[in-house]
Amino acid sequence: MKITNGLKTIAVAATVAMIAAGCGSGGGGGTAEGAKVIRFAFAPDPVWDLMKQAGTIQKWEQENNVRIETSTTWDEFTYFAGGHGDIVSMATQETPVLEAETKIKTVTFGKYNYQRVPLYRRAGDPYKTLADIPKGSKICVSGPTSNTGFWTLAAKRMHNLDYRVGGGDFNLVVNDHFVNPTNLLRGDCEAAAIIPEAAVPQMRKGELEIMYDGKLPFQLYQEFAPSNDGQLHVSGNNFVATEKWFDANQDLAVKFLELWQSGVEMWKQQKAETVKKFPQHFSVETDEDIAYITEFVSGDKDWFVDNVFLKEDWIKVETEIWDLMKGLHPDNHNFLAADAPKPRFVALTPSN
């Protein structure tokens, strides 16, 4: 497993900046002096904002005498890679990469949402899958890990293609999720991996279309996964703690999951209201956009889990993705060596 000195430098610098920005930015107020602190990094998230506005986080902090200090970032990997923080949200395929590169031991103890970043084409373009895109073409992506790791596997398993940043069969160009819809439309790339929330206006207007028959990654994964247990896989965001923190705070980890379970249930009951309250998370500009994305996430494309607690049978199938990663090109950021770490996944039991 390789990591460049430049990536290490970026990771440490990003960590310092995010910790400074994140201090004191949790639910806020009401905890007693001497309260425990959870340092938590995650991507901008509507459910967190929904719980914060409703007072759910503040109430939880008061009841448990805990303060959550948050750092908001699209790149949780670099935050944790610096060796700081207690909990991050991270994809299943990222955890062994993190452990291999940083030697940080982790414990994944909950799940939050599934891999949801599909590949887009311009309306009218003939690309149904990656196999239809000429080799050497530019594809806009958000980074070398996370959803790129999923598409690395899909490309290999479904088409025997080498899909990676810095080499392979395509020229993967890294840009922000919310910039990539414009990049794709103006022809800067032939396809783009974009978080659905960043492409709502373009989808609604029919300017951009999701490839692979409109499937999101967690729907597509079933077509090349080693096992199919009838459950949804693979996760784009799990709750991942350092092993040191988890082993010392297992009861608190349960309570942390219970907080997020209440948030997920709020989302399931208030999807339209959540989009309207926090349009910044869905790149919506009009009432038509709000209606479009609300309908989009109301069927089988809702990427939020029903239950954040892990089950042993789910863990067994979920972590099979690591075996697929061992068959990738060794220069790939998502490659795993035969002796790569197998991070702990723990099924906790709710307290109520």
C-alpha positions in Angstrom: 0.0 0.0 0.0 1.5 3.3 -1.0 0.9 6.9 0.1 2.9 9.8 -1.2 4.6 12.3 1.0 2.4 15.0 -0.6 -0.8 13.2 0.5 0.6 12.8 4.0 1.3 16.5 4.1 -2.1 17.4 2.8 -3.7 15.1 5.3 -1.9 16.6 8.3 -2.5 20.2 7.1 -6.2 19.5 6.4 -6.5 17.9 9.8 -5.1 20.9 11.7 -7.3 23.3 9.7 -10.5 21.2 10.3 -9.8 20.7 14.0 -9.4 24.5 14.4 -12.6 25.1 12.5 -14.5 22.3 14.3 -13.8 23.1 17.9 -17.0 24.2 19.7 -19.2 23.5 16.6 -21.3 20.7 18.0 -25.0 20.7 19.1 -24.2 23.5 21.6 -24.8 24.4 25.1 -26.1 22.8 28.3 -23.4 20.2 29.1 -21.8 20.4 32.5 -18.2 21.3 33.2 -16.1 18.2 32.7 -18.3 16.7 30.0 -16.8 14.1 27.7 -16.0 15.4 24.2 -16.4 13.4 21.0 -14.4 14.8 18.1 -16.4 13.9 15.0 -15.8 14.6 11.3 -18.4 14.1 8.6 -19.6 15.6 5.3 -22.1 18.4 5.2 -25.3 16.6 6.2 -29.0 17.5 6.3 -29.9 15.0 9.0 -27.4 16.5 11.4 -28.8 20.0 10.7 -32.4 18.6 11.1 -31.5 17.2 14.5 -29.7 20.4 15.5 -32.6 22.6 14.5 -35.1 20.4 16.4 -32.9 20.5 19.6 -32.3 16.8 19.4 -28.5 17.1 19.6 -28.6 19.6 22.4 -31.0 17.4 24.4 -28.8 14.3 23.9 -25.7 16.2 25.0 -27.3 17.4 28.2 -28.7 13.9 29.0 -25.4 12.2 28.5 -23.1 15.0 29.6 -21.3 14.8 26.3 -20.3 17.5 23.9 -19.8 16.7 20.2 -17.2 18.8 18.5 -17.8 18.6 14.8 -15.5 19.2 11.8 -17.4 19.3 8.5 -15.5 18.0 5.5 -16.1 16.1 2.2 -12.8 14.3 2.8 -13.0 12.5 6.2 -10.2 10.3 5.1 -7.6 13.0 5.4 -9.0 14.2 8.7 -8.5 10.7 10.3 -5.3 10.1 8.5 -3.6 12.8 10.6 -4.2 10.7 13.7 -6.7 13.1 15.2 -10.4 12.8 16.0 -12.5 10.1 17.6 -15.2 9.2 15.1 -15.5 9.8 11.4 -18.0 8.7 8.7 -16.2 6.6 6.2 -16.9 4.1 3.4 -16.5 0.4 4.0 -13.8 0.1 1.3 -11.8 3.0 2.8 -11.2 1.6 6.3 -8.5 -1.1 5.3 -6.9 1.5 3.1 -6.7 3.9 6.0 -5.3 1.3 8.3 -2.7 0.2 5.8 -1.5 3.7 5.1 -1.6 5.2 8.6 -1.3 2.1 10.9 -4.3 3.6 12.8 -6.5 0.8 14.2 -10.2 1.4 13.8 -13.6 0.0 14.8 -16.6 0.4 12.5 -19.6 0.3 14.8 -22.5 1.7 12.8 -23.7 2.5 9.3 -25.4 5.7 8.0 -25.9 5.7 4.3 -25.1 3.6 1.2 -22.8 4.4 -1.7 -24.8 6.8 -3.8 -22.5 8.5 -6.2 -23.5 7.4 -9.8 -21.8 8.1 -13.1 -23.5 10.7 -15.2 -23.5 11.4 -18.9 -24.8 14.4 -20.9 -28.3 13.8 -22.3 -28.1 12.3 -25.7 -24.6 10.8 -25.2 -24.4 7.1 -26.0 -22.6 6.0 -22.9 -24.6 3.4 -21.1 -21.6 2.0 -19.1 -17.9 2.7 -18.7 -17.3 0.2 -21.4 -18.9 2.6 -23.9 -16.5 5.5 -23.1 -13.4 5.6 -25.2 -10.2 4.8 -23.3 -8.2 7.8 -22.4 -11.2 10.0 -22.0 -11.5 12.4 -19.1 -13.9 11.5 -16.3 -14.6 14.1 -13.5 -14.4 12.6 -10.0 -14.3 14.0 -6.5 -11.1 12.3 -5.3 -9.0 9.1 -5.5 -10.8 7.3 -2.7 -14.4 7.1 -1.4 -16.8 6.7 -4.4 -13.9 6.3 -6.8 -13.1 3.1 -4.9 -16.5 1.8 -5.7 -16.2 2.6 -9.4 -12.7 1.1 -9.4 -14.3 -2.2 -8.4 -17.2 -1.9 -10.8 -15.0 -1.1 -13.7 -12.8 -4.1 -13.0 -15.5 -6.6 -12.2 -18.0 -5.7 -14.9 -15.7 -4.5 -17.7 -12.1 -5.5 -16.8 -11.2 -1.8 -17.0 -8.6 0.0 -14.9 -10.3 3.0 -13.3 -8.1 5.1 -11.0 -6.7 8.6 -10.4 -3.2 8.9 -11.8 -3.2 6.1 -14.3 -5.4 3.4 -15.8 -7.7 3.4 -18.8 -9.2 6.8 -18.2 -7.9 10.3 -17.2 -9.7 10.9 -13.9 -9.8 14.6 -13.2 -10.5 15.6 -9.6 -12.9 18.5 -8.9 -15.6 19.3 -6.3 -18.9 17.5 -6.5 -20.8 20.7 -6.9 -18.5 21.9 -9.8 -18.6 18.6 -11.8 -22.1 19.0 -13.2 -21.0 22.2 -15.0 -17.7 20.6 -16.0 -19.6 17.7 -17.6 -22.1 19.9 -19.4 -19.5 22.2 -20.9 -17.5 19.2 -22.2 -14.5 19.2 -19.8 -15.1 15.5 -19.3 -17.0 12.7 -21.0 -18.7 11.4 -17.8 -18.7 12.4 -14.2 -19.1 10.7 -10.8 -21.4 13.2 -9.0 -23.3 13.0 -5.7 -27.0 13.2 -6.7 -27.6 16.2 -4.5 -25.2 18.3 -6.6 -26.9 17.6 -9.9 -30.6 18.2 -9.1 -31.3 21.1 -11.4 -29.5 19.4 -14.3 -31.3 16.1 -13.7 -34.7 17.7 -13.5 -34.1 19.7 -16.7 -33.0 16.5 -18.5 -29.5 17.8 -19.1 -27.7 15.0 -17.2 -28.6 11.4 -17.0 -27.5 8.6 -14.7 -25.7 5.8 -16.5 -26.1 2.1 -15.8 -29.9 2.3 -16.3 -30.2 4.9 -13.6 -28.8 2.8 -10.8 -27.0 4.2 -7.8 -23.9 2.3 -6.6 -25.6 0.4 -3.8 -28.2 -0.9 -6.3 -25.5 -1.8 -8.9 -23.2 -3.6 -6.4 -25.6 -6.5 -6.3 -24.6 -7.3 -9.9 -21.0 -8.1 -9.1 -20.9 -8.6 -5.3 -19.4 -12.0 -4.2 -22.6 -12.7 -2.2 -26.2 -11.5 -2.4 -27.9 -11.8 1.0 -30.9 -9.7 0.0 -29.7 -6.8 2.1 -28.4 -3.5 0.8 -24.6 -3.1 0.4 -22.1 -1.3 0.2 -21.9 1.6 2.7 -20.7 5.0 1.7 -20.7 6.3 5.3 -20.1 4.1 8.3 -19.4 5.4 11.8 -15.7 4.6 12.4 -13.8 5.2 15.6 -10.2 4.8 16.6 -9.8 1.5 18.4 -8.5 3.3 21.4 -11.6 5.5 21.7 -14.1 2.7 21.0 -12.6 0.2 23.5 -12.8 2.9 26.2 -16.2 4.2 25.3 -18.4 1.4 24.0 -21.4 2.5 26.0 -21.1 5.9 24.6 -20.8 4.5 21.1 -24.2 2.9 21.6 -25.7 6.2 22.7 -24.0 7.9 19.7 -25.8 5.5 17.4 -29.1 6.0 19.1 -28.8 9.7 18.4 -28.2 9.0 14.7 -31.0 6.5 14.7 -33.4 9.2 15.8 -32.1 11.4 13.1 -32.6 8.8 10.4 -36.2 8.3 11.5 -36.8 12.0 11.4 -35.5 12.0 7.8 -37.7 9.1 6.8 -40.8 11.0 8.1 -39.8 14.5 6.9 -38.0 14.2 3.5 -39.8 17.0 1.7 -39.6 19.3 4.8 -35.9 18.6 5.2 -35.2 19.5 1.6 -37.1 22.7 2.0 -35.4 23.6 5.3 -31.9 22.9 4.1 -31.8 23.5 0.3 -28.0 24.0 0.5 -27.6 20.3 0.9 -29.5 19.5 -2.2 -28.5 22.2 -4.7 -32.1 23.1 -5.2 -33.1 26.4 -6.7 -36.8 26.2 -7.3 -39.9 24.5 -6.0 -39.6 22.1 -9.0 -36.2 21.1 -7.9 -37.4 20.4 -4.4 -40.2 18.3 -5.7 -37.8 16.4 -8.0 -35.3 15.4 -5.4 -38.0 14.6 -2.8 -39.5 12.1 -5.3 -36.1 10.9 -6.2 -35.3 9.8 -2.6 -38.8 8.6 -1.8 -38.5 5.2 -3.6 -35.7 2.7 -3.8 -33.1 5.4 -4.2 -33.2 6.5 -0.6 -29.6 6.1 0.4 -30.1 6.5 4.1 -30.2 3.2 6.1 -33.3 2.2 8.0 -31.2 1.1 11.0 -27.8 2.4 11.9 -26.9 -0.6 14.1 -24.9 -3.4 12.5 -25.8 -7.1 12.3 -23.3 -9.9 12.2 -24.7 -11.4 9.0 -24.7 -8.0 7.3 -21.0 -7.4 8.4 -20.0 -10.8 6.9 -21.3 -9.9 3.4 -20.4 -6.2 3.6 -16.7 -6.8 4.2 -16.4 -9.2 1.3 -15.7 -6.1 -0.8 -12.1 -6.2 0.6 -11.4 -9.4 -1.2 -12.4 -7.7 -4.5 -10.0 -4.8 -3.7 -7.0 -7.2 -3.5 -7.4 -7.9 -7.2 -6.8 -4.3 -8.3 -3.8 -2.7 -9.9 -1.1 -2.2 -7.2 -0.7 1.5 -8.1 -4.4 2.1 -7.3 -5.2 4.1 -4.2 -7.8 1.5 -3.4 -5.6 -1.5 -3.8 -5.2 -3.9 -0.9 -2.3 -6.3 -0.5 -2.9 -9.9 0.3 -1.9 -9.2 3.9 -3.8 -6.0 4.3 -5.5 -5.2 7.6 -9.0 -6.4 8.2 -10.6 -3.7 10.3 -12.9 -4.6 13.2 -16.6 -4.3 12.5 -18.7 -4.6 15.7 -22.4 -5.2 16.1 -23.6 -3.3 19.1 -27.0 -3.7 20.8 -29.3 -0.7 21.4 -29.8 0.1 25.1 -33.6 0.3 24.8 
